């Protein structure tokens, strides 16, 4: 079994209420994905998984529903939907004043 991991956010210091697009991750042949989320921000962050057939995200789609990760917690989310390119969009309803956000996407070859 082959496993791949890539960061889409690395120590992202969000300090506003704008949407922040994570780095695009190439999924390749990996079918099952697990997001490991470390929310070190002092505010809850809302995350939305997005996927696309193109690396420039000219035809992106929301995958599943958005979900909240409370301040200063770690969690995970899994998905079996296949698209070659993925990213995460992060947004806080109240501007954080400290901390950072890290999200790692793990893929398992199908």
C-alpha positions in Angstrom: 0.0 0.0 0.0 1.4 3.4 -1.0 0.7 6.5 1.1 1.3 10.1 0.0 1.2 13.2 2.2 1.2 16.9 1.2 0.6 20.1 3.2 -2.1 22.5 1.9 -1.6 24.9 4.8 1.7 25.1 6.8 1.8 27.4 9.9 -0.8 29.7 8.2 -1.2 32.8 10.5 -4.7 33.9 9.6 -5.5 37.3 11.1 -8.7 38.3 9.3 -12.1 37.0 8.2 -11.3 36.6 4.5 -11.3 33.3 2.7 -7.8 31.7 2.4 -7.1 29.2 -0.3 -4.6 26.5 0.7 -1.9 25.2 -1.7 -3.2 22.9 -4.5 -2.4 19.3 -3.9 -2.0 16.8 -6.8 -3.9 13.6 -5.9 -2.5 11.3 -8.6 -3.7 7.8 -8.1 -4.6 8.2 -4.5 -8.3 7.5 -3.8 -8.9 7.7 -0.1 -7.8 11.0 1.5 -7.6 12.0 5.1 -7.1 15.6 6.2 -5.2 16.0 9.4 -6.1 19.5 10.8 -4.1 21.3 13.5 -6.0 24.5 14.4 -3.7 26.4 16.6 -5.6 29.6 16.0 -7.5 31.3 18.9 -10.7 31.2 16.8 -12.8 28.5 15.2 -12.0 28.0 11.5 -14.5 26.9 8.9 -13.0 24.6 6.2 -14.3 23.6 2.8 -12.8 20.9 0.6 -12.5 21.8 -3.0 -11.5 19.7 -6.0 -10.8 20.2 -9.7 -9.9 18.4 -12.9 -7.4 21.2 -13.6 -4.4 22.4 -11.6 -5.5 26.1 -12.1 -8.9 25.3 -10.5 -10.8 26.9 -13.4 -13.5 24.3 -12.8 -13.5 23.8 -9.1 -16.2 22.1 -7.0 -17.0 22.0 -3.3 -16.7 18.5 -2.0 -19.0 17.7 0.9 -20.2 20.3 3.3 -18.0 22.9 5.1 -17.1 22.0 8.7 -15.9 23.8 11.7 -12.7 23.1 13.7 -12.7 24.8 17.1 -9.8 26.9 18.4 -6.7 25.1 19.7 -7.8 21.6 18.6 -6.7 18.9 16.2 -9.0 16.6 14.2 -9.3 14.8 10.9 -11.8 14.4 8.1 -11.8 11.6 5.4 -13.1 11.6 1.8 -13.3 9.0 -0.9 -14.3 11.3 -3.7 -11.7 11.3 -6.5 -10.4 14.4 -8.3 -6.8 14.9 -9.4 -6.4 18.3 -7.7 -7.5 19.3 -4.2 -7.3 22.4 -1.9 -8.8 23.5 1.3 -10.5 26.9 1.8 -10.2 28.3 5.4 -12.2 31.2 6.9 -12.8 32.5 10.4 -15.9 34.4 11.3 -13.9 36.3 14.0 -10.4 37.4 13.2 -7.8 35.4 15.1 -5.1 37.2 17.0 -2.7 34.4 17.6 -1.8 30.9 16.5 -1.6 29.2 13.1 -3.3 26.5 10.9 -1.7 23.4 9.5 -3.5 20.9 7.3 -1.9 17.8 5.8 -3.7 15.7 3.2 -2.8 12.0 3.2 -3.7 9.8 0.3 -3.9 6.0 0.0 -3.4 4.4 -3.4 -6.6 2.8 -4.6 
